[in-house]
Amino acid sequence: DIDKSWMVNFNMPKGPFGILDTIGLETAWHVTKNQPDKASQAFAALLKTYVDAGKLGEKSGEGFYKYPKPKYKNPDFLV
């Protein structure tokens, strides 16, 4: 729902979770794990579960979405 809202409201080809998959979930984890606030720490913990499972995003074939055909590219995704 977050990606759908982002894509519709900002007329973007992918939302924040799709973008995270593109940059790599391990990269996002390295950035957020060092932030002192609780929200960043909670997000870092979520990202770490993906990283530990080998789900790094596009480069590994799975992150928040599965590749090479992520759901956000489906024409019905925004319906």
C-alpha positions in Angstrom: 0.0 0.0 0.0 2.9 2.4 0.7 4.4 1.8 -2.7 1.0 2.1 -4.4 0.3 5.4 -2.7 3.7 6.8 -3.5 3.5 5.7 -7.2 0.0 7.3 -7.6 0.6 10.5 -5.7 4.0 11.3 -7.1 3.6 9.6 -10.5 6.7 7.5 -10.0 7.5 4.1 -11.6 8.3 2.5 -8.2 7.7 3.3 -4.6 10.1 3.4 -1.6 10.3 -0.4 -1.1 11.0 -0.9 -4.8 13.7 1.8 -4.6 15.2 0.0 -1.6 15.3 -3.2 -3.6 17.2 -1.3 -6.3 19.8 0.1 -4.1 20.1 -3.2 -2.1 18.7 -4.0 1.3 22.1 -4.6 2.8 23.1 -1.0 1.8 19.9 0.3 3.5 20.7 -1.8 6.5 24.2 -0.5 6.8 22.9 3.1 6.8 20.0 2.6 9.2 21.7 0.3 11.8 23.9 3.3 12.8 21.1 5.7 13.3 20.3 6.3 17.0 16.5 6.8 16.8 14.1 4.0 17.6 12.3 4.2 14.2 15.6 3.7 12.3 16.6 0.9 14.7 13.3 -0.9 14.1 13.6 -0.5 10.4 17.2 -1.8 10.5 16.0 -4.9 12.4 13.4 -5.5 9.7 16.0 -5.1 7.0 18.4 -7.4 8.8 15.8 -10.3 8.6 15.8 -9.9 4.8 19.6 -9.6 4.6 20.1 -12.7 6.8 17.7 -14.6 4.5 19.8 -13.6 1.4 17.0 -11.4 0.2 19.1 -8.4 -0.9 16.7 -7.0 -3.6 17.1 -7.0 -7.3 20.6 -8.3 -7.2 19.6 -11.5 -5.5 16.2 -11.9 -7.2 14.2 -11.1 -4.1 13.8 -8.4 -1.5 10.5 -6.7 -0.8 9.5 -7.9 -4.3 10.5 -10.9 -6.5 12.5 -10.3 -9.6 12.7 -10.1 -12.6 9.0 -9.4 -12.7 8.2 -7.4 -9.5 4.5 -6.8 -8.8 4.8 -3.0 -9.0 5.5 -3.4 -12.8 2.2 -5.2 -13.3 -0.4 -2.9 -15.0 -3.0 -3.9 -12.4 -0.8 -3.0 -9.4 -2.3 0.5 -9.0 -5.9 -0.6 -9.5 
